[in-house]
Amino acid sequence: MRSGPARQVQNDGHCEQVRGAWLHLVLTGSSSVAGQSLGAGSVVLMPHGDAHSVDSGTGAVVAVFVPIDRSRCHPIVNDLPAVIVLPTPAGPLAATVDLIRMELTAGRLGSDAVVAGLLDTVFLHVLRAWYEENGKTAGWGPALNDPAICAVLCSIHNDPGRAWTVESLGMEAGLSRAAFARRFKELVGQPPLTYLTWARLGTASQLLRDSDAPLSVVAQQVGYGSEFAFAAAFKREFGSAPGRYRRQEAVAPG
């Protein structure tokens, strides 16, 4: 997940519907986002990118556009409500928001890069907080709250190019092959290797959009032994060859 550039909203404003998500941080004072009255340190995530109003009141609000490919949006995002409000975050999330405030205030060399990384961290902390509180029985909550399956999901997304098998994924989970395959399908909703392919091609689409790496390199990074095999799988999933997809995304409106 990559965040767009942060921008401060100094006065009353309106955030349009976007192909992505809106993430708002109230850095100082009091503000209102999507009709919610908020104090300093509050975080608001609108995962489906709905249009809404922002009243910065006496504070400073950072509005962040988080690009998300809706055609392949991860179920972890699809399961979320329209608005998530964390009015009094604590611990690592509060510390991260405070670091963002300091970086934006100081305006030091490299602040843009630092803030971009911190915003990704905020996004993930919000997802974690919501699923820990609300995701015990529905949607992706059970999978994320199952330590064995969650570990496997992290391994797949951290290293999609590895030559994973059901057996090696089961070892990551600390389960036998059969027990792992059964639990994974029950909690995730599809077999392990089907999900692995989905994750690999999603990573490939991001690499095609965000880098100039040759197709052979992209294929290798996401676990395909040949450019031909990668192109065939990609076209089945996206309906377009990788090279054409890259060209289309390069000229697509933001």
PyMOL commands that set and color helices and strands:
alter all, ss='L'
color gray80, all
select helices_A, chain A and resi 70-72+75-78+91-106+111-134+141-144+147-158+166-173+177-188+192-210+215-221+227-238+242-251
alter helices_A, ss='H'
color red, helices_A
select strands_A, chain A and resi 6-9+13-15+20-28+30-33+36-39+43-46+52-55+60-67+84-86
alter strands_A, ss='S'
color yellow, strands_A
deselect
rebuild
show_as cartoon
